[in-house]
Amino acid sequence: MPHILGSDIAGEVARIGSEVTTVHVGQKVVLAPGVACGKCPACVSGNDNRCRDFTNLGYMVDGGCAEYVRCPEVNCMPYPENLDWVHAAAVPLVFQTAWHMLVNRAELQPGEDVLVLAAGSGVGSAAIQIAKFFGARVIATAGNDEKLAKAREIGADEVIHHGVMPIAKEVRRLTRNRGVDVVVEHVGAATWEESVKSLTSGGRLVTCGATTGYGGKVDLRFLFTRQLSLLGSYMGTKNELRTLLKLVSQGRLKPVVDKVFDLSDCMAAHNYLESARQFGKVVLRVD
């Protein structure tokens, strides 16, 4: 049975269940996208994104492309009052994902060099800001000059037009042949080999997706002699999202919104996303 899509949601509580105690009707909330069992060892240790039953609102359960959304009480997060509804809705999934990749999995350190693939994507635009927040030098890739300029606006120190320049070769030039400490990868097959080649000795590649395909070849000799780490990352924890929302409410991290569609134009919004013209998030507005 098909489910209603949409993982990023901000709104006002319209109704609560009889056992709900921590939220009230009329409260403004941002919803944590991840839905977990809440009682397994992963959940009780705070690693809910490792729950065997973990899923997202909009995937396996109904999500946010609707006027009303049902979710567990624990998914209701503090609303960043400095943001309007549109920008609040652009925060959860991509910032949580990028934070978990850089902070939890790659263990980013101040002063390191970070390569962020696809700067115009939601994860890419969030990763640039998070890496800069931790004092990293950021190199970002994109497919046109307009996106490259926007990447610089949100913090990228160097940019690479991946349609014109070979990524790894340009990374080597920008780092004086050293390579980067961390690669934020989610493009998949189209960039995988270039991403691995971009790493310095002891570097870490962290991936959360495979938009262009699932295959990724690795020369094992290159992997072990350069002592590289290939890390998988999926979503993030609710506690990480709470931290992020504090930083967003302080204006230290800012959601990037490209375009807003009415809920009735949901299909047009998806078509726009598939065209890859956006920089940042596309949001559906409920009147």
N, C-alpha and C positions, 0 to 999 in steps of 0.2 A: 504494500500500500504506500503510495507516495506521501512524502511529508512536506510541510511548509518550510521553505528555505529561510535563511537569515540567522546569522550567529551573533551579530553585533546589535545590541538593543539598549536603548535608554527610554525611560517612560515613567509614568505615574501609576502607583499601585491603585487599581480599581476595586479589587476584592481580595480577601484573604481567607485561608482555610481556618477551620475551627481550632487547630492546634498551633497556629502561627503566633509567635510571641515577639519577634524582633523587628517586624515591619508593620506599618499601619496604612490604612486606606488614605490616599492623598499624598503619600510620601514619594518623592522623586528618587529614582534609583537607576543605576547602571547595572546591567546583568552580566555576571560572569558567564562566559559561553560554555564552559565545561560542565557536564553533568556526570556525576560519579555516584557510586553506591553509598559512600559515606561511612562504611563500617569495616571495610577490608583493611589489612595491614598498611597498604599504600595510603589509603584515605586517612586513617587515624594518625599516620606519621606526617601528614601534611603534604604528601606527594600524590594528590588526587589525580593528577594527569597520568599517573602510572596505574590507576585502577583498571582491572581487567574489564570492567563494564563501562569504562569512560567513553563518552561521546560528546558531541556538541549540540547545542540548540541549533536546529535546522538540519541536523544529520542524525537520522534514526529516531529523532523526536521533533515535534513541530517547533519552528523557530519564529523569527521576527518579521517576516513579510506578511504582516496581518495587523488588524486594528487591536486585537487582544492577544496576549501571549501568556501561557501558563508555564511556571517554572518553580523549582524548589525554593523554599525560603532562604536557604544558605547561599543561593546565587545572587541575592540582592545586595549590591555593594553601595557604599556611600557615593552620592552624586557630587561631582565637582561643580560647585555653584558658580565658578567663574566662566563656565561654558554654557552655550545654548544647547538645545536638544540635538541639533544636527552634529555639532562637534563632540558632544558627549558620546553619541552613538558611534563615532569613528574611533574611539579609544580601545575597547576591550581586546578583541582577538589579536590584532596586529601588534600592539604594544606588549601584550602578555607573551606572545610568541617570540618576538624579537628579544625581549628581556631574558626569557628562559634560555634562548640560544646563546646570548652573549655572556650573561652573568652566571647562570647555573651550569651550563654545559661547557662553554669555551673558557670560563673563568678569566674573562678579560681583565687585563692589568693596565693601569695608567701608563701612557706613553707608547703603547703598542700600536702597530700599524694594522688597520682593518680594511679588508676589501668587502664592499657591500654590492652584491649583484642586484640588478633591476631596481634602481633607486626610485623609479616611479611607482612601484608596487606599494601596497599598504605596509607590508613587512619591511621593505627596503627603506621607505621614508621614516619608519619608526626606528629601525636599526641605526640609521645615520645619527639620529638625535641621541639615542642611548649610548652609542659608542663615544660621541663627543662629550656627553655628560660624565663619562668615566675617564676623560682625558686622553682618548685615543686620537691618532691621526687617521682620517677616513678617506679612502679612495672609493668612489662610487661609479657604477656603470649605468648607462642608459642608451636608448636607441635613437635619440635625436637631440639637437642642440637645445631646444626649449626645456626638455627634461633635465639635461645636464646643468643648465642655468638654475633651475629650481632646486636641484640637488645641492648646489653651492649655497643657495639662499638658506637652506635648513641646516647647513653645517659641514658639508663635504669639503675637504681640503683640496682634493684632486679629483678629476673626473675622466672617464674613459668612454668614448663613443664605441660601443661594442660592434656596431655595424661597419666601422671603418678601421679600427685598430685591433689587432690581436690582443686579448686581455692580458695574458701572461707576459707577453713581450713588453707591453706598456707598463705593467706592474714592476717588472724588473728595471725598466728605465727610471721610473719614479722613485724606486727604493735603492737606486745605485746597485742593482743586481742582487740585493738581499732577499727580496720577497716579503710577503706580509705575515704577521703572526697569526691572524685569524681571517678566515673567509666565511662570510654569511651567504650560504648557498640555498636556493630554493627553486632555481630554474630547471635543473635536471640535466638530461642528456646533452642538450645544446651547449652547455657551458662547463660540464663536469670536469673534463680533462684540463681545460684552461684554468679552472679553479684550483685543482690539485697542483698544477705546475706553478701557480702563483705563490705557493706557501714557502716560507723560509724553513730552515732546518729547525725541527721541533714545533712547527706550526700546526694549527688546528683548523680543520674544516668542519663547520657545523651546518647541517642541512635540515630543513623542515618540510621540504616538498620536492615535487618532480613534475613541474608544469609541462615541460617539453618532452617528457619520456622518462621511463624508469631505469634504463640501462646506464651504467657508469663504469667504465673500465679503469682499472688501477694497475700500474706497473708495481708489483710487489717489491721489486728491488729498490725502487724509488721510495716506497712506503717505509721499508725498514731501515735503509741506510740513512735516510734523512729524519728518521724517528718522528714521522708525522702521525697525527691523530685524526681519524674520521669519526665524527660524532653525529648521532641522530638526535633530533629534538622534536617534541610534539606538544604543541600548546604551552601551557604554563600552569602554575598552581594558583589557587584563589588568594593565597597570602601574597604572592608576587603581584597580583592585580591590585590588591589593597595598597601596596607600596607605590605602585605606578600611579594610582588615582590621587595619592597624596602629592606626588611630584607634578602631576597634571594640574591639580588645584592650586599649586604654587606657581604655575606658569613656567616650570623648568623643563617640561616636555609638552609639545603642542601637537594635537592631532591635525593632520593635513587632509582637507576636504577638497576634492576636485569639482564635483558636480552633485546637485541635489535633484532627485526626481520625485514626483508624487507616487504614492503607493500604487495607484492605478496604472502607472507606467513602469511597473516592475520588469516586464519583458524588455522594454527599451533600455532600461538600466543595465540589464544583463548583456544585451547586445553591445552596448557601449563598452562594458568591461572587456568583452571578447575582442574588441577592436584594438585593445592595448593603447588607447590614446590618453588614458587618465594618468594623472600624477597624484598619488594618494588615494583617498577613499571616495567611493560613490555611495551616497546615502539616500534612503527612501524616507519621505516625509509623510506622516499621517496627519491629515487635517482634522 
